[in-house]
Amino acid sequence: MELEDGHDLGLDATPLCCNGEMGGEDDEDGGREYTCSSCGTELIVSSNGLVFDVRP
């Protein structure tokens, strides 16, 4: 499934990109920021678990 703004990912899921798990860390707003180590795509998840932004 391709993630877009507004999708409900949750805060305990680990998204996949380029056939591997994206590394994640907590942000200052209570959400999570994930980054793909292969392509550099960033996935921002808000504190309510919704996808806030996808930066290719």
C-alpha positions in Angstrom: 0.0 0.0 0.0 1.3 3.5 -0.9 1.0 5.9 2.1 -0.4 9.4 1.6 -1.3 12.3 3.9 -4.2 11.3 6.2 -3.6 7.6 6.2 -3.9 6.0 9.7 -0.5 4.4 10.3 -0.5 4.4 14.1 2.5 5.1 16.3 3.7 1.5 16.8 3.9 0.4 13.1 7.2 0.5 11.2 6.7 1.4 7.5 8.6 -0.3 4.8 10.5 1.4 1.9 12.9 0.0 -0.7 12.3 -3.5 0.7 13.4 -2.7 4.3 12.1 -1.1 7.5 12.4 2.7 7.8 14.4 4.0 10.8 12.2 6.1 13.1 12.6 8.4 16.0 10.2 10.4 18.2 9.7 14.1 17.3 9.1 17.0 19.7 5.3 16.9 19.0 4.8 13.3 20.1 4.8 11.9 16.6 7.4 9.9 14.8 9.7 10.7 11.9 10.9 7.8 9.6 13.7 7.9 7.1 14.6 5.3 4.4 18.3 4.6 4.5 18.3 3.7 0.8 16.4 6.5 -1.0 16.2 9.1 1.8 12.3 9.4 1.7 11.0 10.9 5.0 7.6 9.9 6.5 6.2 12.1 9.2 3.5 10.7 11.5 1.6 13.0 13.8 0.9 12.2 17.5 -2.5 10.8 16.6 -0.9 8.2 14.3 -2.0 9.8 11.0 0.5 10.3 8.1 1.3 14.1 8.2 3.8 14.4 5.3 5.8 12.3 2.9 9.0 13.8 1.5 10.6 11.9 -1.4 
